């Protein structure tokens, strides 16, 4: 259980109506249900392990999907950069040829 609320105003006025008691919203609240001090059954442990494994696999699939998406975006960016640099290179080669032709005609 957690107590939350606006501590600045409520604490100074002594008003406790702003505080709420909430149940935790973590994944542990859906875990093994047993009374305090008791040992969970093997079936409960197996179900918990299975649930954790499924959650881990689901997170791993999502992470892999995101990784593939980012890699695809990165490769596309590199391909665009290659295209720009190849065009720039062709332009510079043409300019170099034109300058060589101009220089060779001046010396003759």
Secondary structure, DSSP 8 states (H G I E B T S, - for coil): -EEE--HHHHHHHT--TT-EEE---SGGGGS----TT----HHHHHHHHHHHHHHHHHHHHHHHHHHHHHHHHHHHHHHHHHHHHHHHHHHHHHHHHHHHHHHHHHH-
